[in-house]
């Protein structure tokens, strides 16, 4: 029980709160179970070889061991993982799912800027080092960087993806349940890399609308100071054609 207790927490990929993270966690548990079964099988064969009471250096049919252990078993295991990963990929990437909200993410040394866009693409709210998501809604993140390579990662919601200067990568995530979550930069980006984290809050529709209203972005709005502190409203250059949808588990 003490070991399993370590699988929870605001940054635990093994305590998923969305479909992408659930797919990644289930793959991890499957691989752990398979690796454990293979290890026990090898230990069983080893114990049999040592305790069978005959010459352990001589094999009656060594070619069978080579074919079974070196060809058949790896082909079955790797083939099964390939099929499982392919069938599970849509849950990880969110491909083919309608997007409910677009958030532009700009990484800088050493903070995160989040710009919420409306249906027309206009910026409606701005937040720095804090992220709020609507419960049960698919969110597409447009992720870039203004200086060095960073990596955007919310372990409880999905995989990580790089924030690269001059390039925009897209990542789709959905939070199916609320709870303590934290995102972080997963790529060493300088001396204060360890402090480049942000809390993630999952809100129902009414609370999320109120959260956006407080951080409304516009000329003379309450968020003008936050925009200046974040380095202005200009985000990273949007390079046409440089897009990626997906995540690294």
N, C-alpha and C positions, 0 to 999 in steps of 0.2 A: 504494500500500500504506500510506503514512503517513496518508493521509486516512481509509482504512477502519479503521486502528488506533484512531482516535478514537471509533469506534462501540461500543467495548467498555467495560467497567468496571462497578463496583458500582451505579452509578446510570444506566446507559445503557438507554433505552427501545428501542434498536436491538439490544440483546443479550438477547432475551426468555428467561425461564425458566419461563413458564407460558402456558396457552392464551389468556388475555385479552391479555397483552402480545404474543404472537405474532400475534394478529389485528390489533392496533394497528400493529405494525411492518410487517406485510405490506401494510396499507392505505397506510402512509407510503411504502413503496418503490414501490407501484403508482402513487401520485400523483406521486412524483418522476419515475418513468419516463414517465408520461403528459405531465407538464409539460415534460420535456426534449424529447419527441417533438414537441409543439406548438411549442416555441420553435425547434427546428431547422427545422420546416416554415415558420414565419414568416420565419426568416432566409433560407431557400431562396427563398421568393417574393420577398423583398426583393432578393436578389442577382440573381434573374432580371429583375426590373423595372429594376434599375439597369444591367444589362449587355446587355439585349436589343437595344440599338442603335436603338430607335425613341423616339417622344415618350412619355416616362414620365408626363406629366400627363394624357394622354387614355386613357380606358378604353373599349374597344369595347362592352362590356356591363356597366356598373357595377352594375346591379341583381343580377346573378348573384353578385358578390362580397358584396353586402350580405346576400342570402338565405343563401348558403353559410357565410360567416364569422360573421354575426350571428344567424342562426336555427338552421340545421341543425347546425353544429358544436357550439355550446353545449348544444343539446338532447340530442345523442348523448352528449357527455362527462358532463353532469350526470345524465342518466338512467342511464348505466352506473354512476356512483358511487353513486347512490341504491339501485340494485338490489344492488350489491356490499355496501354498508354494511348494508342490511336483512338480507341473508343471513348476514352476519358478526356481527350484533348479539348473537346468543345466546352466541357464544364470548366476547365482551367482557363481557357482564353476568353470565354464568353462570346465566341464567334456565333453569328446568326441570331443573337438576342437583341431585341430592341433597346436602344439606349434612352434612359429617362433624364439623365443629367450629364453635362460635360463640365469637367473641372480642369482648368489649365494649371499645371504644376511647374513652378520654376525653382530650381535648386540653386543656391548660392552658398559661398563660404560665409557664415555657417548657419543658414536658416532656410526654411521652406516658405514659398509664397503660393497661396491657392486663390485662383480667380474663378469664380462661379459664373458660367455663361447661361443666358436665357435661350429660348427656342430660336431667336434671331441671331444668336452669336454674340450679342452685346454683353459686356461684363456687368453683372448685377450686384456682386458682392466680392469683397476681398478679405482674406484672413492670412495672418502670418503665424507660422508655427502652431496652428491649430486647425483641425479638420473635422467637419461635421458631415454626416451622410444620412440620407433619408432611408428609413427602415424598409427593406424589401424592394428597393429601387436599383436598377442597373446604372452604374456610374462609369462613364468613360473618362479616364485621365489622359490628358495630353501632356507628356512629361518631357521637359528640356532642362538645360543648364545654362547659366550665364558665365561660368568660369571654367571649372574642371569637371571631370567625370564624377558624378554621384550615382547613387542607386536607391530607387524608391521601393520601400518594402513595408507592408502591413502584414505581419506573419499570420494573424488570425483571419485575414480575408483572402490571401492569395500569395502568389509568388512575387519575386522581385524583378525589377527591370531597370536598366541603366538610364540615367539622365545625362545625355551627351551634348556638349556645345554644338550648335548648328544643326541639330537633328531633333526631331520629335518622335518619340515612341509612344504608342498608345496601349493602355492597359484597362481592361474592364473588370470591375469588381462589384459585388453585391453583398450587403450585410443583411443576413436573414434574422439576426437576433442582436439585441443590445448587450452591452457589457463592457468592462474595462478593456480598452485596446490602446496600443501605442505603435506608431510607425517610426521608422528610423532610416538613416542613410546606411546602406549595406556595402558601400565602397569607400575605402580609405581615401579621404579627400583633403587632409591637412591636419594641423595640430588639434583643432577643436572638433574633429570628426565624431568623437564619442558623445558629444553634446548635441549633435544634429538629430534630435528626436522631436516628435510631436504627438500630442494626445489625439485620439480619434473618438468622437462621440456619435452614437447612432440615435437618431431622433425620429419620432413619428411625424407625419406630414405637417401637423399644426405647429409643433415645436420647431421643426426645421424651417418653416416659413418665417417664424418669429426670429430664429437665429440669423437667417439671411437679412431680415429687415434691419437688425441691429448693426450689421456689417455692410449695409447698402453702400454701393460705390457710385459716386457721381460728383460733379463739380460742386464744391462747397459742402459735400456730405460729411457725415461723422467719420468716414473712413479716409479722409484726405490725409490725415497725419500718418495713418498706417501705410498708405501708399508711399509717402515720402520716406518713411523709415525702412521700407522694403526695397528702396532703390528706384522708386517711380513706378508708373503703370506699365512701362514698356516691358514686355516679356521677351524670351529668346526668339531669334529669327526663325520663322517657320519655313523650312526648306521643303519645296514641293517635291513630292514623291518619296521623301525619306520618312516612311511611317512603318511602324511595327505594331502588330496586335499580338499580345501574348505575354508570357512571363517565364522566368527561370524558376523551377521548383526549388 
